[in-house]
Amino acid sequence: MSMSITFGQIAGFIAAIAFLILVIYLCRVLIRLVQTLNEVNQTVETLTKDADSMLDQVNDLLDKTNDLVEDVNGKVKTIDPLFTAIADLSESVSDLNTAGQGAVRKVATSTRTIGNVSKFSSIATFGKKIFDKVKNRKGKTSKEEI
């Protein structure tokens, strides 16, 4: 018996070898893909743990922030009457200042009036002295004539 290999058998053999190479290549790709997926799973697990930890920290921070805001609001409510009192005091001081300015104007006006009265009084006194001198002269001349 002689074995003769036909072209069909050679083609089938080449196809089988090519298929074997393809399967080996696909196995290597699948192995790398599995390794990559395992690493991705580990990364996702790590990120999940880190995210949970961060969320806990954020929740703690929000709780502390809320407490701080409540504290500040309480202090603002405590200080609010003080600001109201300061505003009222400021308004009173402003009113007092306005009244003081009015009083100063009145005093200044009165001082001018008193100054005018004083001048008039001086003029009247001077006039009386002159009148008295003139009267005295007339009295002397009348007595001398008699």
VOKOLMAR-518924 format. One line per field, with one value per atom (N, C-alpha, C, O, CB): atom name; residue in three letters; x, y, z. Coordinates in Angstrom, 3 decimals. Each point is the difference from the previous one (the first is absolute). Glycine has a CB too. Layout:
N
atomo: [CA:...] .
residuo: [ALA:...] .
u: [X:...] .
v: [Y:...] .
w: [Z:...] .
This chain:
146
atomo: [N:CA:C:O:CB:N:CA:C:O:CB:N:CA:C:O:CB:N:CA:C:O:CB:N:CA:C:O:CB:N:CA:C:O:CB:N:CA:C:O:CB:N:CA:C:O:CB:N:CA:C:O:CB:N:CA:C:O:CB:N:CA:C:O:CB:N:CA:C:O:CB:N:CA:C:O:CB:N:CA:C:O:CB:N:CA:C:O:CB:N:CA:C:O:CB:N:CA:C:O:CB:N:CA:C:O:CB:N:CA:C:O:CB:N:CA:C:O:CB:N:CA:C:O:CB:N:CA:C:O:CB:N:CA:C:O:CB:N:CA:C:O:CB:N:CA:C:O:CB:N:CA:C:O:CB:N:CA:C:O:CB:N:CA:C:O:CB:N:CA:C:O:CB:N:CA:C:O:CB:N:CA:C:O:CB:N:CA:C:O:CB:N:CA:C:O:CB:N:CA:C:O:CB:N:CA:C:O:CB:N:CA:C:O:CB:N:CA:C:O:CB:N:CA:C:O:CB:N:CA:C:O:CB:N:CA:C:O:CB:N:CA:C:O:CB:N:CA:C:O:CB:N:CA:C:O:CB:N:CA:C:O:CB:N:CA:C:O:CB:N:CA:C:O:CB:N:CA:C:O:CB:N:CA:C:O:CB:N:CA:C:O:CB:N:CA:C:O:CB:N:CA:C:O:CB:N:CA:C:O:CB:N:CA:C:O:CB:N:CA:C:O:CB:N:CA:C:O:CB:N:CA:C:O:CB:N:CA:C:O:CB:N:CA:C:O:CB:N:CA:C:O:CB:N:CA:C:O:CB:N:CA:C:O:CB:N:CA:C:O:CB:N:CA:C:O:CB:N:CA:C:O:CB:N:CA:C:O:CB:N:CA:C:O:CB:N:CA:C:O:CB:N:CA:C:O:CB:N:CA:C:O:CB:N:CA:C:O:CB:N:CA:C:O:CB:N:CA:C:O:CB:N:CA:C:O:CB:N:CA:C:O:CB:N:CA:C:O:CB:N:CA:C:O:CB:N:CA:C:O:CB:N:CA:C:O:CB:N:CA:C:O:CB:N:CA:C:O:CB:N:CA:C:O:CB:N:CA:C:O:CB:N:CA:C:O:CB:N:CA:C:O:CB:N:CA:C:O:CB:N:CA:C:O:CB:N:CA:C:O:CB:N:CA:C:O:CB:N:CA:C:O:CB:N:CA:C:O:CB:N:CA:C:O:CB:N:CA:C:O:CB:N:CA:C:O:CB:N:CA:C:O:CB:N:CA:C:O:CB:N:CA:C:O:CB:N:CA:C:O:CB:N:CA:C:O:CB:N:CA:C:O:CB:N:CA:C:O:CB:N:CA:C:O:CB:N:CA:C:O:CB:N:CA:C:O:CB:N:CA:C:O:CB:N:CA:C:O:CB:N:CA:C:O:CB:N:CA:C:O:CB:N:CA:C:O:CB:N:CA:C:O:CB:N:CA:C:O:CB:N:CA:C:O:CB:N:CA:C:O:CB:N:CA:C:O:CB:N:CA:C:O:CB:N:CA:C:O:CB:N:CA:C:O:CB:N:CA:C:O:CB:N:CA:C:O:CB:N:CA:C:O:CB:N:CA:C:O:CB:N:CA:C:O:CB:N:CA:C:O:CB:N:CA:C:O:CB:N:CA:C:O:CB:N:CA:C:O:CB:N:CA:C:O:CB:N:CA:C:O:CB:N:CA:C:O:CB:N:CA:C:O:CB:N:CA:C:O:CB:N:CA:C:O:CB:N:CA:C:O:CB:N:CA:C:O:CB:N:CA:C:O:CB:N:CA:C:O:CB:N:CA:C:O:CB:N:CA:C:O:CB:N:CA:C:O:CB:N:CA:C:O:CB:N:CA:C:O:CB:N:CA:C:O:CB:N:CA:C:O:CB:N:CA:C:O:CB:N:CA:C:O:CB:N:CA:C:O:CB:N:CA:C:O:CB] .
residuo: [MET:MET:MET:MET:MET:SER:SER:SER:SER:SER:MET:MET:MET:MET:MET:SER:SER:SER:SER:SER:ILE:ILE:ILE:ILE:ILE:THR:THR:THR:THR:THR:PHE:PHE:PHE:PHE:PHE:GLY:GLY:GLY:GLY:GLY:GLN:GLN:GLN:GLN:GLN:ILE:ILE:ILE:ILE:ILE:ALA:ALA:ALA:ALA:ALA:GLY:GLY:GLY:GLY:GLY:PHE:PHE:PHE:PHE:PHE:ILE:ILE:ILE:ILE:ILE:ALA:ALA:ALA:ALA:ALA:ALA:ALA:ALA:ALA:ALA:ILE:ILE:ILE:ILE:ILE:ALA:ALA:ALA:ALA:ALA:PHE:PHE:PHE:PHE:PHE:LEU:LEU:LEU:LEU:LEU:ILE:ILE:ILE:ILE:ILE:LEU:LEU:LEU:LEU:LEU:VAL:VAL:VAL:VAL:VAL:ILE:ILE:ILE:ILE:ILE:TYR:TYR:TYR:TYR:TYR:LEU:LEU:LEU:LEU:LEU:CYS:CYS:CYS:CYS:CYS:ARG:ARG:ARG:ARG:ARG:VAL:VAL:VAL:VAL:VAL:LEU:LEU:LEU:LEU:LEU:ILE:ILE:ILE:ILE:ILE:ARG:ARG:ARG:ARG:ARG:LEU:LEU:LEU:LEU:LEU:VAL:VAL:VAL:VAL:VAL:GLN:GLN:GLN:GLN:GLN:THR:THR:THR:THR:THR:LEU:LEU:LEU:LEU:LEU:ASN:ASN:ASN:ASN:ASN:GLU:GLU:GLU:GLU:GLU:VAL:VAL:VAL:VAL:VAL:ASN:ASN:ASN:ASN:ASN:GLN:GLN:GLN:GLN:GLN:THR:THR:THR:THR:THR:VAL:VAL:VAL:VAL:VAL:GLU:GLU:GLU:GLU:GLU:THR:THR:THR:THR:THR:LEU:LEU:LEU:LEU:LEU:THR:THR:THR:THR:THR:LYS:LYS:LYS:LYS:LYS:ASP:ASP:ASP:ASP:ASP:ALA:ALA:ALA:ALA:ALA:ASP:ASP:ASP:ASP:ASP:SER:SER:SER:SER:SER:MET:MET:MET:MET:MET:LEU:LEU:LEU:LEU:LEU:ASP:ASP:ASP:ASP:ASP:GLN:GLN:GLN:GLN:GLN:VAL:VAL:VAL:VAL:VAL:ASN:ASN:ASN:ASN:ASN:ASP:ASP:ASP:ASP:ASP:LEU:LEU:LEU:LEU:LEU:LEU:LEU:LEU:LEU:LEU:ASP:ASP:ASP:ASP:ASP:LYS:LYS:LYS:LYS:LYS:THR:THR:THR:THR:THR:ASN:ASN:ASN:ASN:ASN:ASP:ASP:ASP:ASP:ASP:LEU:LEU:LEU:LEU:LEU:VAL:VAL:VAL:VAL:VAL:GLU:GLU:GLU:GLU:GLU:ASP:ASP:ASP:ASP:ASP:VAL:VAL:VAL:VAL:VAL:ASN:ASN:ASN:ASN:ASN:GLY:GLY:GLY:GLY:GLY:LYS:LYS:LYS:LYS:LYS:VAL:VAL:VAL:VAL:VAL:LYS:LYS:LYS:LYS:LYS:THR:THR:THR:THR:THR:ILE:ILE:ILE:ILE:ILE:ASP:ASP:ASP:ASP:ASP:PRO:PRO:PRO:PRO:PRO:LEU:LEU:LEU:LEU:LEU:PHE:PHE:PHE:PHE:PHE:THR:THR:THR:THR:THR:ALA:ALA:ALA:ALA:ALA:ILE:ILE:ILE:ILE:ILE:ALA:ALA:ALA:ALA:ALA:ASP:ASP:ASP:ASP:ASP:LEU:LEU:LEU:LEU:LEU:SER:SER:SER:SER:SER:GLU:GLU:GLU:GLU:GLU:SER:SER:SER:SER:SER:VAL:VAL:VAL:VAL:VAL:SER:SER:SER:SER:SER:ASP:ASP:ASP:ASP:ASP:LEU:LEU:LEU:LEU:LEU:ASN:ASN:ASN:ASN:ASN:THR:THR:THR:THR:THR:ALA:ALA:ALA:ALA:ALA:GLY:GLY:GLY:GLY:GLY:GLN:GLN:GLN:GLN:GLN:GLY:GLY:GLY:GLY:GLY:ALA:ALA:ALA:ALA:ALA:VAL:VAL:VAL:VAL:VAL:ARG:ARG:ARG:ARG:ARG:LYS:LYS:LYS:LYS:LYS:VAL:VAL:VAL:VAL:VAL:ALA:ALA:ALA:ALA:ALA:THR:THR:THR:THR:THR:SER:SER:SER:SER:SER:THR:THR:THR:THR:THR:ARG:ARG:ARG:ARG:ARG:THR:THR:THR:THR:THR:ILE:ILE:ILE:ILE:ILE:GLY:GLY:GLY:GLY:GLY:ASN:ASN:ASN:ASN:ASN:VAL:VAL:VAL:VAL:VAL:SER:SER:SER:SER:SER:LYS:LYS:LYS:LYS:LYS:PHE:PHE:PHE:PHE:PHE:SER:SER:SER:SER:SER:SER:SER:SER:SER:SER:ILE:ILE:ILE:ILE:ILE:ALA:ALA:ALA:ALA:ALA:THR:THR:THR:THR:THR:PHE:PHE:PHE:PHE:PHE:GLY:GLY:GLY:GLY:GLY:LYS:LYS:LYS:LYS:LYS:LYS:LYS:LYS:LYS:LYS:ILE:ILE:ILE:ILE:ILE:PHE:PHE:PHE:PHE:PHE:ASP:ASP:ASP:ASP:ASP:LYS:LYS:LYS:LYS:LYS:VAL:VAL:VAL:VAL:VAL:LYS:LYS:LYS:LYS:LYS:ASN:ASN:ASN:ASN:ASN:ARG:ARG:ARG:ARG:ARG:LYS:LYS:LYS:LYS:LYS:GLY:GLY:GLY:GLY:GLY:LYS:LYS:LYS:LYS:LYS:THR:THR:THR:THR:THR:SER:SER:SER:SER:SER:LYS:LYS:LYS:LYS:LYS:GLU:GLU:GLU:GLU:GLU:GLU:GLU:GLU:GLU:GLU:ILE:ILE:ILE:ILE:ILE] .
u: [0.773:-0.773:0.841:0.975:-2.710:1.367:0.754:-0.867:-1.203:2.552:-0.699:-0.723:0.263:1.122:-1.016:-1.115:0.159:-0.890:-1.147:1.684:0.019:-0.712:-0.512:0.722:0.712:-2.668:-0.612:0.046:0.298:-1.811:1.198:-0.017:-1.074:0.188:0.646:-1.895:-1.085:0.450:-0.340:-1.340:2.462:0.489:1.014:0.014:-0.404:1.241:0.998:-0.736:0.356:1.373:-2.738:-0.768:-0.694:-0.048:-0.294:-0.196:-0.650:0.998:-0.300:-1.386:2.901:1.042:0.415:0.161:0.637:-0.626:0.382:-1.121:0.256:1.147:-2.630:-1.135:-0.031:-0.302:-1.001:1.610:0.008:1.091:-0.218:-0.675:2.082:1.112:-0.373:0.251:1.438:-2.281:-0.410:-1.052:0.038:0.456:-1.414:-1.035:0.621:-0.411:-1.279:2.696:0.698:0.718:-0.041:0.326:0.377:0.694:-1.024:0.228:1.591:-2.940:-1.054:-0.527:-0.213:-0.420:0.422:-0.504:1.022:-0.367:-0.978:2.630:1.050:0.035:0.089:1.271:-1.432:0.016:-1.218:0.126:1.108:-2.410:-1.216:0.079:-0.499:-0.819:1.937:0.162:0.870:-0.302:0.051:1.333:0.888:-0.751:0.122:1.900:-2.803:-0.774:-1.026:-0.184:0.495:-0.974:-1.001:0.641:-0.579:-0.825:2.592:0.705:0.339:-0.192:1.149:-0.448:0.320:-1.272:0.007:1.980:-3.070:-1.270:-0.491:-0.494:-0.073:0.699:-0.410:0.856:-0.518:-0.227:2.071:0.877:-0.402:-0.053:1.929:-2.154:-0.397:-1.316:-0.150:1.337:-2.141:-1.282:0.166:-0.682:-0.469:2.060:0.274:0.570:-0.393:0.809:0.508:0.578:-1.068:-0.024:2.253:-3.108:-1.092:-0.908:-0.415:0.503:-0.399:-0.835:0.659:-0.662:-0.278:2.249:0.719:-0.027:-0.193:1.677:-1.288:-0.023:-1.381:-0.115:1.893:-2.816:-1.371:-0.270:-0.615:-0.152:1.219:-0.187:0.729:-0.543:0.313:1.459:0.774:-0.686:-0.117:2.239:-2.570:-0.688:-1.297:-0.355:1.357:-1.700:-1.244:0.286:-0.697:-0.299:2.037:0.374:0.414:-0.412:1.147:0.091:0.445:-1.183:-0.072:2.304:-3.152:-1.177:-0.869:-0.512:0.556:-0.211:-0.777:0.663:-0.668:-0.144:2.131:0.741:-0.156:-0.220:1.864:-1.526:-0.144:-1.415:-0.182:1.944:-2.758:-1.383:-0.221:-0.699:-0.055:1.351:-0.098:0.632:-0.562:0.606:1.131:0.674:-0.810:-0.085:2.294:-2.799:-0.829:-1.224:-0.383:1.172:-1.400:-1.152:0.396:-0.726:-0.272:2.157:0.489:0.234:-0.362:1.427:-0.454:0.270:-1.300:-0.095:2.221:-3.120:-1.296:-0.673:-0.604:0.359:0.346:-0.569:0.671:-0.671:0.151:1.853:0.733:-0.346:-0.135:1.998:-2.005:-0.361:-1.389:-0.219:1.668:-2.384:-1.352:0.022:-0.684:-0.265:1.738:0.128:0.577:-0.468:0.775:0.712:0.630:-0.982:-0.058:2.277:-2.984:-0.992:-1.057:-0.399:0.783:-0.837:-0.976:0.590:-0.685:-0.365:2.313:0.670:0.096:-0.285:1.587:-0.897:0.111:-1.371:-0.122:2.112:-3.016:-1.352:-0.442:-0.608:0.049:0.859:-0.335:0.721:-0.590:0.207:1.656:0.768:-0.498:-0.033:2.017:-2.371:-0.539:-1.305:-0.246:1.324:-1.926:-1.245:0.297:-0.727:-0.435:2.230:0.377:0.518:-0.291:0.829:0.216:0.618:-0.969:0.202:2.018:-3.247:-0.930:-0.587:-0.051:-0.489:0.091:-0.497:1.075:-0.300:-1.315:2.862:1.092:0.112:0.159:1.061:-1.303:0.063:-1.201:0.127:1.137:-2.428:-1.184:0.208:-0.328:-1.141:2.014:0.259:1.024:-0.144:-0.394:1.565:1.014:-0.624:0.319:1.481:-2.685:-0.673:-0.876:-0.024:0.048:-0.749:-0.833:0.857:-0.347:-1.358:2.827:0.907:0.553:0.095:0.495:-0.230:0.512:-1.047:0.316:1.160:-2.724:-1.083:-0.199:-0.224:-0.896:1.201:-0.151:1.132:-0.234:-0.943:2.395:1.147:-0.171:0.317:1.176:-1.991:-0.239:-1.055:0.157:0.459:-1.704:-1.036:0.559:-0.296:-1.454:2.561:0.621:0.921:0.029:-0.172:0.886:0.894:-0.800:0.378:1.252:-2.742:-0.853:-0.565:-0.013:-0.573:0.118:-0.533:1.091:-0.246:-1.459:2.897:1.127:0.344:0.283:0.593:-0.901:0.274:-1.061:0.316:0.807:-2.394:-1.079:0.201:-0.197:-1.371:1.962:0.238:1.163:-0.058:-0.829:1.930:1.154:-0.428:0.432:1.146:-2.420:-0.488:-0.807:0.142:-0.196:-0.807:-0.805:0.887:-0.223:-1.676:2.918:0.915:0.758:0.195:0.035:0.196:0.723:-0.903:0.439:0.990:-2.683:-0.957:-0.252:-0.040:-1.040:0.908:-0.222:1.214:-0.141:-1.394:2.722:1.222:0.065:0.380:0.797:-1.551:-0.023:-1.025:0.254:0.450:-1.862:-1.050:0.473:-0.188:-1.595:2.404:0.531:1.077:0.075:-0.586:1.339:1.028:-0.633:0.484:1.053:-2.618:-0.704:-0.633:0.066:-0.516:-0.167:-0.593:1.086:-0.180:-1.661:2.975:1.110:0.483:0.281:0.388:-0.574:0.404:-1.033:0.351:0.856:-2.492:-1.068:0.041:-0.191:-1.230:1.676:0.081:1.166:-0.126:-0.895:2.141:1.165:-0.327:0.349:1.208:-2.225:-0.375:-0.985:0.107:0.257:-1.326:-0.982:0.680:-0.331:-1.435:2.715:0.732:0.791:0.018:0.129:0.498:0.770:-0.929:0.312:1.381:-2.844:-0.975:-0.493:-0.160:-0.533:0.444:-0.456:1.053:-0.324:-1.073:2.658:1.079:0.046:0.131:1.177:-1.419:0.016:-1.209:0.128:1.081:-2.377:-1.215:0.155:-0.386:-0.989:1.955:0.212:0.953:-0.224:-0.188:1.479:0.958:-0.681:0.187:1.714:-2.688:-0.697:-0.986:-0.125:0.370:-0.925:-0.964:0.688:-0.479:-0.972:2.596:0.765:0.481:0.000:0.710:-0.315:0.471:-1.154:0.159:1.618:-2.911:-1.156:-0.407:-0.402:-0.371:0.880:-0.359:0.946:-0.430:-0.509:2.207:0.989:-0.229:0.052:1.613:-1.920:-0.216:-1.274:-0.032:1.236:-2.221:-1.248:0.200:-0.550:-0.773:2.084:0.254:0.878:-0.162:-0.062:1.128:0.900:-0.769:0.328:1.621:-2.932:-0.785:-0.882:-0.296:0.324:-0.443:-0.882:0.805:-0.535:-1.014] .
v: [-1.138:1.138:1.238:0.159:-1.420:1.978:1.225:1.151:0.107:-1.063:1.688:1.149:1.182:0.472:-1.345:1.277:1.202:1.072:-0.230:-1.096:2.429:1.129:0.857:0.367:-0.393:0.312:0.812:1.473:0.356:-2.286:2.754:1.444:0.349:0.920:-0.479:-1.122:0.243:-0.307:0.708:-1.241:-0.555:-0.356:1.032:0.364:-2.797:2.898:1.025:1.280:0.632:-1.622:1.358:1.207:-0.167:0.947:-0.482:-1.642:-0.255:0.068:0.535:-1.963:0.870:0.031:1.447:0.377:-2.657:3.093:1.420:0.744:0.838:-0.909:-0.250:0.651:-0.380:0.843:-0.853:-1.251:-0.449:0.718:0.414:-2.655:2.393:0.703:1.475:0.562:-2.160:2.215:1.402:0.157:0.953:-0.601:-1.289:0.062:-0.157:0.674:-1.608:0.032:-0.204:1.282:0.378:-2.826:3.120:1.264:1.056:0.745:-1.293:0.583:0.962:-0.279:0.938:-0.717:-1.467:-0.365:0.374:0.534:-2.421:1.614:0.347:1.525:0.478:-2.523:2.802:1.465:0.494:0.874:-0.739:-0.698:0.414:-0.361:0.745:-1.038:-0.834:-0.385:1.016:0.389:-2.817:2.854:0.997:1.325:0.639:-1.736:1.498:1.249:-0.122:0.927:-0.472:-1.611:-0.194:-0.011:0.519:-1.816:0.710:-0.013:1.433:0.375:-2.672:3.096:1.404:0.779:0.850:-0.963:-0.191:0.667:-0.339:0.874:-0.935:-1.192:-0.407:0.713:0.462:-2.713:2.342:0.699:1.479:0.560:-2.163:2.209:1.411:0.188:0.942:-0.610:-1.235:0.101:-0.194:0.651:-1.489:-0.061:-0.185:1.288:0.401:-2.866:3.099:1.259:1.097:0.799:-1.450:0.673:0.985:-0.247:0.946:-0.763:-1.444:-0.329:0.447:0.554:-2.508:1.712:0.431:1.528:0.539:-2.574:2.717:1.463:0.518:0.942:-0.906:-0.654:0.416:-0.232:0.842:-1.380:-0.595:-0.270:1.042:0.501:-2.957:2.774:1.008:1.363:0.706:-1.976:1.626:1.282:0.044:1.036:-0.823:-1.334:-0.057:0.223:0.764:-2.342:0.901:0.184:1.450:0.607:-3.018:2.960:1.390:0.969:0.972:-1.591:0.346:0.869:-0.071:1.021:-1.354:-0.870:-0.136:0.779:0.691:-2.959:2.144:0.727:1.510:0.739:-2.641:2.344:1.429:0.475:1.097:-1.280:-0.623:0.377:0.127:0.906:-2.062:0.247:0.101:1.301:0.693:-3.204:2.833:1.239:1.229:0.975:-2.145:1.118:1.119:0.153:1.118:-1.484:-0.750:0.068:0.603:0.827:-2.829:1.584:0.580:1.501:0.796:-2.995:2.566:1.414:0.794:1.110:-1.744:0.075:0.676:0.138:1.032:-1.933:-0.130:0.084:1.116:0.793:-3.255:2.511:1.050:1.378:0.964:-2.584:1.708:1.278:0.436:1.174:-1.715:-0.395:0.329:0.471:0.959:-2.646:1.007:0.427:1.408:0.828:-3.217:2.648:1.321:1.072:1.083:-2.159:0.777:0.967:0.271:1.147:-1.942:-0.249:0.188:0.854:0.863:-3.077:1.979:0.779:1.469:0.896:-2.935:2.271:1.377:0.672:1.162:-1.811:-0.066:0.572:0.357:1.049:-2.390:0.481:0.299:1.238:0.837:-3.259:2.539:1.175:1.260:1.068:-2.524:1.342:1.167:0.439:1.197:-1.956:-0.212:0.350:0.684:0.904:-2.842:1.507:0.611:1.420:0.894:-3.162:2.473:1.303:0.957:1.213:-2.342:0.625:0.840:1.137:1.128:-3.118:1.753:1.127:1.054:1.190:-2.751:1.122:0.954:0.928:1.210:-2.874:1.098:0.841:0.937:1.147:-2.953:1.320:0.853:1.141:1.149:-3.109:1.648:1.036:1.006:1.203:-2.839:1.151:0.904:0.901:1.188:-2.888:1.145:0.817:1.055:1.152:-3.095:1.552:0.964:1.080:1.180:-2.972:1.384:0.961:0.959:1.203:-2.883:1.152:0.844:1.015:1.163:-3.033:1.422:0.917:1.062:1.170:-3.010:1.432:0.960:1.017:1.193:-2.936:1.279:0.913:0.968:1.184:-2.942:1.254:0.868:1.050:1.174:-3.053:1.450:0.956:1.022:1.190:-2.945:1.292:0.897:0.987:1.180:-2.963:1.310:0.867:1.072:1.171:-3.068:1.486:0.958:1.029:1.196:-2.957:1.294:0.923:0.937:1.191:-2.904:1.188:0.830:1.071:1.142:-3.076:1.564:0.992:1.091:1.176:-2.937:1.372:0.994:0.926:1.210:-2.829:1.053:0.816:0.953:1.159:-3.001:1.371:0.867:1.141:1.137:-3.083:1.657:1.068:1.025:1.205:-2.820:1.117:0.922:0.858:1.204:-2.832:1.002:0.757:1.024:1.137:-3.107:1.562:0.943:1.159:1.150:-3.015:1.577:1.059:0.883:1.224:-2.710:0.877:0.769:0.848:1.139:-2.917:1.240:0.752:1.230:1.084:-3.199:1.935:1.159:1.019:1.204:-2.661:0.969:0.902:0.708:1.207:-2.692:0.722:0.613:1.006:1.074:-3.157:1.739:0.960:1.264:1.101:-2.992:1.746:1.175:0.803:1.229:-2.461:0.542:0.687:0.713:1.133:-2.841:1.031:0.606:1.254:1.013:-3.265:2.190:1.184:1.110:1.164:-2.625:1.087:0.989:0.611:1.205:-2.457:0.398:0.475:0.965:1.022:-3.164:1.829:0.899:1.326:1.063:-3.030:1.900:1.234:0.797:1.223:-2.343:0.435:0.692:0.651:1.130:-2.755:0.928:0.557:1.224:1.021:-3.298:2.162:1.129:1.187:1.147:-2.746:1.287:1.062:0.669:1.221:-2.454:0.435:0.564:0.915:1.075:-3.100:1.615:0.836:1.338:1.058:-3.117:1.986:1.246:0.856:1.211:-2.373:0.539:0.731:0.657:1.152:-2.747:0.834:0.554:1.182:1.004:-3.260:2.146:1.104:1.221:1.122:-2.755:1.406:1.121:0.608:1.222:-2.295:0.257:0.473:0.800:1.050:-3.019:1.440:0.693:1.346:0.972:-3.171:2.289:1.262:0.990:1.176:-2.392:0.751:0.885:0.476:1.149:-2.338:0.304:0.367:1.050:0.918:-3.195:2.163:0.961:1.339:1.049:-2.895:1.805:1.255:0.673:1.229:-2.153:0.212:0.599:0.638:1.072:-2.758:1.074:0.525:1.237:0.945:-3.245:2.295:1.132:1.194:1.142:-2.691:1.309:1.086:0.636:1.192:-2.332:0.406:0.540:0.815:0.566:-2.466] .
w: [0.000:0.000:0.000:0.734:0.381:-1.840:-0.148:0.444:-0.237:-1.656:2.472:0.488:-0.876:-0.186:2.488:-2.779:-0.798:0.611:0.384:-2.501:2.177:0.599:-1.141:-0.927:3.044:-2.006:-1.045:0.417:1.140:-1.830:-0.302:0.269:1.029:0.796:-3.128:2.327:0.958:1.414:0.948:-2.713:1.889:1.320:0.493:1.176:-1.690:-0.412:0.370:0.415:0.995:-2.608:0.860:0.306:1.346:0.784:-3.247:2.747:1.280:1.142:1.068:-2.223:0.919:1.009:0.286:1.161:-1.901:-0.311:0.162:0.738:0.865:-3.002:1.778:0.660:1.477:0.846:-3.010:2.488:1.388:0.780:1.139:-1.840:0.085:0.660:0.205:1.066:-2.116:0.037:0.102:1.106:0.779:-3.246:2.518:1.035:1.385:0.945:-2.563:1.743:1.266:0.422:1.171:-1.710:-0.419:0.298:0.457:0.953:-2.668:1.009:0.353:1.408:0.769:-3.205:2.783:1.330:1.062:1.047:-2.035:0.736:0.967:0.206:1.130:-1.825:-0.419:0.081:0.792:0.858:-3.078:1.928:0.707:1.482:0.843:-2.961:2.441:1.405:0.734:1.128:-1.752:-0.025:0.622:0.203:1.045:-2.127:0.060:0.112:1.130:0.789:-3.269:2.545:1.053:1.391:0.954:-2.578:1.737:1.290:0.423:1.157:-1.667:-0.443:0.301:0.354:0.891:-2.451:0.851:0.274:1.405:0.712:-3.163:2.851:1.346:1.047:1.017:-1.898:0.631:0.935:0.117:1.095:-1.663:-0.575:-0.007:0.748:0.778:-2.973:1.956:0.699:1.509:0.792:-2.855:2.457:1.430:0.616:1.096:-1.501:-0.311:0.482:0.072:0.936:-1.927:-0.012:0.009:1.199:0.669:-3.190:2.796:1.160:1.302:0.878:-2.133:1.377:1.199:0.131:1.089:-1.258:-0.961:0.009:0.397:0.785:-2.562:1.234:0.336:1.483:0.655:-3.000:2.881:1.425:0.848:0.985:-1.483:0.108:0.729:-0.077:1.001:-1.486:-0.711:-0.167:0.802:0.564:-2.847:2.331:0.774:1.480:0.667:-2.356:2.200:1.406:0.258:0.989:-0.861:-1.037:0.154:-0.088:0.752:-1.739:0.068:-0.151:1.252:0.461:-2.964:3.054:1.236:1.135:0.770:-1.516:0.833:1.027:-0.189:0.960:-0.804:-1.408:-0.286:0.309:0.528:-2.304:1.453:0.299:1.503:0.457:-2.550:2.860:1.454:0.490:0.848:-0.665:-0.724:0.387:-0.417:0.746:-0.951:-0.982:-0.466:0.897:0.343:-2.714:2.749:0.909:1.344:0.552:-1.685:1.661:1.251:-0.158:0.866:-0.259:-1.728:-0.260:-0.109:0.525:-1.703:0.504:-0.112:1.363:0.293:-2.617:3.151:1.347:0.799:0.660:-0.724:-0.003:0.715:-0.554:0.754:-0.293:-1.782:-0.621:0.442:0.299:-2.277:2.020:0.471:1.449:0.357:-1.947:2.426:1.395:0.084:0.781:-0.079:-1.513:-0.009:-0.459:0.581:-1.029:-0.587:-0.500:1.067:0.201:-2.569:3.049:1.076:1.116:0.548:-1.106:0.897:1.035:-0.408:0.795:-0.108:-1.930:-0.496:-0.009:0.390:-1.802:0.974:-0.002:1.415:0.214:-2.261:3.008:1.395:0.497:0.682:-0.288:-0.734:0.427:-0.683:0.612:-0.221:-1.648:-0.709:0.654:0.152:-2.314:2.556:0.686:1.329:0.412:-1.514:1.773:1.263:-0.213:0.794:0.123:-1.970:-0.262:-0.688:0.056:-0.226:-0.465:-0.761:0.840:-0.490:-0.907:2.647:0.802:0.256:0.096:0.977:-0.963:0.194:-1.199:0.159:1.270:-2.628:-1.196:-0.065:-0.427:-0.776:1.625:0.024:0.990:-0.296:-0.324:1.795:1.000:-0.506:0.223:1.592:-2.493:-0.556:-1.053:-0.071:0.517:-1.265:-1.017:0.670:-0.433:-1.180:2.674:0.721:0.650:-0.038:0.452:0.183:0.615:-1.041:0.242:1.513:-2.896:-1.080:-0.429:-0.247:-0.522:0.682:-0.382:1.078:-0.311:-1.002:2.585:1.095:-0.007:0.190:1.166:-1.573:-0.071:-1.164:0.117:0.898:-2.129:-1.152:0.333:-0.336:-1.220:2.225:0.410:0.978:-0.105:-0.242:1.301:0.967:-0.701:0.348:1.405:-2.726:-0.766:-0.730:-0.009:-0.264:-0.339:-0.709:0.977:-0.292:-1.420:2.877:1.004:0.502:0.194:0.480:-0.464:0.441:-1.015:0.360:0.918:-2.539:-1.044:0.007:-0.182:-1.209:1.601:0.079:1.191:-0.111:-0.980:2.236:1.189:-0.228:0.412:1.035:-2.092:-0.291:-0.905:0.189:0.057:-1.226:-0.887:0.790:-0.204:-1.727:2.848:0.801:0.888:0.132:-0.165:0.650:0.859:-0.829:0.429:1.124:-2.740:-0.861:-0.382:-0.005:-0.881:0.567:-0.341:1.214:-0.125:-1.604:2.911:1.226:0.321:0.444:0.412:-1.073:0.267:-0.895:0.441:0.242:-1.937:-0.903:0.485:-0.020:-1.919:2.374:0.494:1.258:0.152:-1.127:1.882:1.226:-0.356:0.597:0.721:-2.283:-0.443:-0.543:0.264:-0.790:-0.231:-0.538:1.131:-0.001:-2.150:3.124:1.157:0.776:0.447:-0.305:0.017:0.725:-0.712:0.641:0.226:-2.175:-0.769:0.168:0.196:-1.866:1.591:0.148:1.395:0.168:-1.828:2.668:1.374:0.155:0.675:0.144:-1.432:0.062:-0.657:0.515:-0.538:-1.110:-0.707:0.852:0.087:-2.335:2.878:0.843:1.191:0.358:-1.066:1.328:1.135:-0.434:0.688:0.361:-2.181:-0.525:-0.284:0.320:-1.325:0.393:-0.290:1.270:0.035:-2.081:3.110:1.268:0.586:0.506:-0.099:-0.467:0.527:-0.730:0.614:-0.009:-1.920:-0.786:0.374:0.177:-2.085:2.028:0.353:1.365:0.197:-1.568:2.324:1.338:-0.045:0.675:0.317:-1.785:-0.110:-0.600:0.471:-0.728:-0.784:-0.641:0.996:0.077:-2.372:3.033:0.980:1.090:0.428:-0.912:0.926:1.030:-0.516:0.755:0.220:-2.187:-0.573:-0.084:0.327:-1.644:0.889:-0.097:1.389:0.179:-2.264:3.057:1.369:0.540:0.698:-0.330:-0.674:0.473:-0.681:0.642:-0.224:-1.725:-0.725:0.480:0.065:-2.063:2.327:0.456:1.360:0.249:-1.552:2.189:1.325:-0.097:0.772:0.216:-1.912:-0.152:-0.544:0.319:-0.699:-0.412:-0.563:1.067:-0.090:-2.140:3.206:1.017:0.921:0.953:-1.120] .
